[in-house]
Amino acid sequence: MKLLHNLFLVSVLLLSTFIPTSAIAAKLNINTANADLIATTLTGIGVSKAKAIVDYRVSHGKFKSIQDLENVDGIGLKTVEKNKDKMTL
């Protein structure tokens, strides 16, 4: 049993070496996420900007592209670029 456990641990360690963490982690859906999730997931987005994203989405409808986030007051190109790999529609 201990040998099986050790083999399992070695397998997990080996696999984690070859699989990037971005492939494991789920992406944030900017069309469905609430402000708290947006604020805790995205870099450079605090609670107030996250609420602005949700408010914009409620007023204008779903985002059609990740780049549409630039239309939200306080969200610029640099912020979108930093986070584009963490988001989906």
C-alpha positions in Angstrom: 0.0 0.0 0.0 2.8 2.4 0.9 4.5 1.6 -2.5 1.3 2.5 -4.3 1.0 5.7 -2.4 4.6 6.7 -3.2 4.0 5.8 -6.9 1.0 8.0 -6.9 2.9 11.0 -5.4 5.7 10.6 -7.9 3.2 10.5 -10.8 1.5 13.7 -9.6 4.9 15.4 -9.2 6.0 14.4 -12.7 2.7 15.4 -14.3 2.8 18.8 -12.6 6.1 19.4 -14.1 4.8 19.0 -17.7 1.3 20.6 -17.3 1.3 24.4 -17.0 -0.9 25.7 -14.2 -2.8 27.8 -16.6 -4.1 24.6 -18.2 -5.3 23.3 -14.9 -7.0 26.5 -13.6 -10.4 27.4 -14.9 -10.7 30.8 -16.6 -12.9 33.5 -15.2 -16.0 34.1 -17.3 -16.3 37.9 -17.4 -19.9 37.6 -18.6 -21.1 35.6 -15.5 -18.6 36.3 -12.7 -19.6 38.5 -9.8 -17.6 41.5 -8.6 -16.0 39.6 -5.7 -14.7 36.8 -8.0 -13.4 39.3 -10.5 -11.6 41.3 -7.8 -9.9 38.2 -6.4 -9.0 36.6 -9.7 -7.7 39.5 -11.9 -4.5 41.4 -11.3 -4.9 45.1 -10.9 -8.6 44.9 -10.4 -10.0 45.9 -7.0 -13.5 45.8 -5.7 -14.5 49.2 -7.2 -13.2 48.3 -10.7 -14.8 44.9 -10.5 -18.2 46.5 -9.6 -17.7 48.8 -12.6 -17.2 45.8 -14.8 -20.4 44.2 -13.5 -22.3 47.5 -13.8 -21.1 47.9 -17.4 -22.2 44.4 -18.3 -25.6 45.0 -16.8 -26.1 48.3 -18.7 -24.6 47.3 -22.0 -25.1 43.5 -22.2 -22.5 40.7 -22.4 -19.0 41.4 -23.5 -18.4 40.3 -27.0 -14.6 40.2 -26.6 -12.1 40.4 -23.8 -10.9 43.7 -25.4 -14.4 45.2 -24.7 -13.3 45.5 -21.1 -11.4 48.6 -22.2 -14.8 50.3 -22.5 -15.2 50.2 -18.7 -14.1 53.3 -16.9 -10.8 52.6 -15.1 -9.9 49.6 -17.2 -7.1 50.1 -19.8 -5.2 48.2 -22.3 -2.4 47.2 -19.9 -4.9 45.8 -17.4 -6.6 43.8 -20.1 -3.3 42.5 -21.5 -2.1 41.4 -18.0 -5.3 39.4 -17.5 -6.3 38.2 -20.9 -5.1 34.6 -20.3 -7.1 34.4 -17.1 -10.5 35.3 -18.8 -13.0 33.8 -21.1 -16.5 34.8 -22.4 
